[in-house]
């Protein structure tokens, strides 16, 4: 998708947008002067729901299908009421890249087909690659740009409004980009291991070096059990303190991740907890991410 940012960034007053608290149905608070009937938007997963709500403001009615961290987006099965939401949507935002396949399958059955922003297509990441696109600062920005362009196309009379919402969203993201820049400046080159690949895009943005044994990485990516030798290699890296930090996904249940975490604890290697979906209690995408990044900075011994 080619994004025409000239229209998106038209000179308009900055409007403040409040963060969504992450319910299944939400509409971000922006300007009350919406010049059109709000655009009906469906978002597949909550990692993108708050961002889309802020971009739409009061000119969008945003519904997030998988809005709870207790639900596994990979295995989610939409209910009849969920299907009805897709049918009534003017715009659907999905992660793509093989992450929320159920959503793309539903879209194939919807007629007339709504406008779609597929983050994987926007950033050029296909199924089989790391699908955790919301952990890439660049991918988040590019997907937000694409959402605004689609909203403007669907409601041209609200084009200036949506451009203002985008500007407000960018301002709200400043703490996120500031903490990323601070960690990168102080910690680039430090090493990490991870029980899953979820955080890898962010680690690249921070300049961290992934020392997770390749066999373990491959198994985690494929959703299979790593070979005993790969687990042992990981444990030895931790025992010899060749890793500065372990990134641990708290939403993963299993003996092997727990063994890796225990090895890190025993070797006094700091463990940083991250989540795949928006953490319970987080009131915004920014709040969720900044909290995790601040914990990472502390574990690495750098200032955030």
PEVEN-V342207 format. One line per field, one symbol per residue. phi: phi as a letter, one per 20 degrees, with the letter a starting at -180 (. if undefined). psi: psi as a letter, one per 20 degrees, with the letter a starting at -180 (. if undefined). burial: 1 if it has 16 or more other ideal C-beta (glycine too) atoms within 10 Angstrom, else 0. Layout:
phi=???
psi=???
burial=???
This chain:
phi=.edeffffegfbffdeceefenffcbbfecfeefecfgfecddfcffdfffffffeleebddcdfeddfedeffdfcfegfffffffeeeccdcfmlnedggffffgfdebffffcddggffenddgoefeeffedgfffffffgfffffffffcgfdgffffffffffgffeggffffffffffdcgnfdbcbfbegefffgffenededggfffgffffemdfffgffffffffgffeledeadecefeedrffgfffffffffemegddeccfdgfgnfdagfgfffffffffgffemcee
psi=pppnighgkqorqppppqqqjkrhpqoqobqilpjrpqpppppgqihiggghgghhbjjqopppgnjpiipohgjqoqrhhghhgghjqhpppqgbkjglhhghhghiippqprqpoohghgikprphrojmhijohghgghggghggggghhhmhijghghhhhggggghhighghghghggghhjpiqqqqqirjgihghhghijqpojpphhgggghhikrpqqhhhgghghhgghjliphqpppoijppqhghhggghhgghjkppppprqgrpqpipirggggghgghghggghikrp.
burial=0010001100000010101101000111011001000111111111111111111111111111111010001001010001001100111111111111111101100000010111111110100001111111101101111111111101100111111111111101100100110110011001111111111111101101010110011011000001000110111011000011111110010001100110110010111101111110010111111101101110110101
